[in-house]
Amino acid sequence: MDFNDTPDEAAFRSEVSQWLMQNAPEFTITADTKEQEFVAKAKAWQAKKAEAGYAGIRLPKDVGGRAGSEMESILFDTEEGKYELPLGPVVGIGQSMAIPVIRKHGTEDQLKRFAEPTLKGDITWCQLFSEPAAGSDLAGLRTKAVKDGDEWVVNGQKVWSSWAHHADWGILLARTDPTVAKHKGLTFFLIDMKSPGIDIRPIRQISGESDFNETFMTDVRIPDKYRIGEVGEGWACAMTVLTSERLSSAELKESESVDYLIELAAQTPGDRGTALDNDCVRERLAYWYSLEQGQKNFHLRMLTKLSQGSGPGAEASLLKLVYAQRLQQSAGFGMEIQGLSGLATSPSDHAAEEMQKTYIWSTAMRVAGGADEVLLNQIAERVLGMPGEMRGDKNIPFNELA
Ligand SMILES: Cc1cc2nc3c(=O)[nH]c(=O)nc-3n(C[C@H](O)[C@H](O)[C@H](O)COP(=O)(O)OP(=O)(O)OC[C@H]3O[C@@H](n4cnc5c(N)ncnc54)[C@H](O)[C@@H]3O)c2cc1C
């Protein structure tokens, strides 16, 4: 395939693709891989990448990274995406959320303590932001942290904590000052998930699996050295995490790409030849293909901005919005063109099963990391400069809100 690579990029791609060919097959997973095995393999794959200098490609060498370029990181992800590897949140949260927030708001000691073990897969992370009454309105969260000497005492409940039941550490947003407006009274912490007082209760999903948890914290003590940023700087830290989460959500897996759907259409029998010979099918594929290309180019622009030191901020919302909507439509269509076998999949029909999984995942992605409507609000207000939503709680101390 012609990737339009520069000579340096082509050399790096070829080096990576050879390394993957030699090392990735041992770590690949299938639909039958059980959760414990998945986690073990995810950590082992992370360690393998770290050993070869491919974990944290953009991070400085002294924290275990490669000090490589944005483009090298993208090239690696693209080549890695060609294999069915255990890459989910169990290792992803550490890399796309914990390390960026520690790097931007934490101290050098904190980065040294956590970055390298995270890159090696020795430490896994979960995100403790959402609460039963604080999802879209995250700044309304009620989990509180009260200072007691050199420690903070945390009480409260989080929900939808993905993979918390396998996490060693969590990134936690808690209220430290209820007497100021809701965004201003928050502080960011790293919390050892094995601390006394943490109770993790898996939520059983319709699939029978439990990717999420409720996390209860009762008098959990966090040493002050695990506070990230200043007291009251929690909202800025959370924005760093959410921006990074939205940027990383635009990194497509091979099975999520429109190319995959085009191949599927070419293999699916249609009224005349294959489904790909149908003009209506071609028109819709062309539309999603153009959206995907736009998303990829916009993603590159955001990463370039980031590498030049200016955070993309609210613009990153556009990526997640376009990605999740397109994925839901195109994966739904992928199931549709396969007729009944798209719905009633069998383990022997890998393509149909993959498309169905992608469809279900895309539905969750329209909510995870910011629901569509909330992202639209952010784009309207903070990118396009349109008038803000009515906010009755603005500038009112949190403890005076009803
Ligand atoms: C797959 C997945 C993984 C997740 N993992 C984690 C995790 O690891 N850690 C974590 O902390 N959280 C996690 N979450 C939670 C996620 O961040 C929240 O679900 C999300 O922020 C939405 O919050 P909510 O579910 O409370 O919905 P609500 O905020 O109650 O929203 C319900 C509906 O109301 C709409 N709405 C809300 N406010 C407005 C408004 N101002 N204007 C217009 N419409 C509005 C929303 O768009 C949505 O359609 C995960 C969610 C999913 C789906």
The ligand as a Gaussian input file, in Angstrom:
#p B3LYP/6-31G(d) Opt

LIG

0 1
 C      -18.132000       2.750000      27.801000
 C      -18.083000       3.737000      28.911000
 C      -16.961000       3.784000      29.740000
 C      -16.908000       4.705000      30.783000
 N      -15.816000       4.669000      31.597000
 C      -15.734000       5.558000      32.620000
 C      -14.613000       5.521000      33.508000
 O      -13.721000       4.679000      33.392000
 N      -14.566000       6.422000      34.521000
 C      -15.521000       7.367000      34.694000
 O      -15.374000       8.186000      35.601000
 N      -16.623000       7.407000      33.888000
 C      -16.742000       6.522000      32.855000
 N      -17.855000       6.533000      32.039000
 C      -18.949000       7.455000      32.346000
 C      -19.105000       8.585000      31.336000
 O      -18.115000       9.553000      31.478000
 C      -20.514000       9.161000      31.539000
 O      -21.424000       8.141000      31.175000
 C      -20.777000      10.382000      30.696000
 O      -20.020000      11.463000      31.145000
 C      -22.278000      10.761000      30.712000
 O      -22.737000      10.872000      32.031000
 P      -24.044000      10.095000      32.522000
 O      -23.922000       8.666000      32.120000
 O      -24.229000      10.401000      33.969000
 O      -25.243000      10.707000      31.678000
 P      -26.019000      12.075000      31.989000
 O      -25.028000      13.133000      32.294000
 O      -27.074000      11.812000      32.985000
 O      -26.643000      12.364000      30.575000
 C      -27.832000      11.719000      30.139000
 C      -28.262000      12.358000      28.836000
 O      -28.529000      13.745000      29.048000
 C      -27.822000      14.538000      28.094000
 N      -27.388000      15.796000      28.707000
 C      -26.795000      15.951000      29.903000
 N      -26.495000      17.244000      30.099000
 C      -26.883000      17.927000      28.995000
 C      -26.827000      19.293000      28.585000
 N      -26.271000      20.227000      29.379000
 N      -27.319000      19.617000      27.354000
 C      -27.866000      18.660000      26.554000
 N      -27.950000      17.362000      26.888000
 C      -27.461000      16.986000      28.082000
 C      -26.603000      13.698000      27.719000
 O      -26.100000      14.048000      26.467000
 C      -27.174000      12.291000      27.737000
 O      -27.768000      12.001000      26.497000
 C      -17.968000       5.613000      31.002000
 C      -19.097000       5.562000      30.179000
 C      -19.175000       4.638000      29.156000
 C      -20.397000       4.602000      28.295000

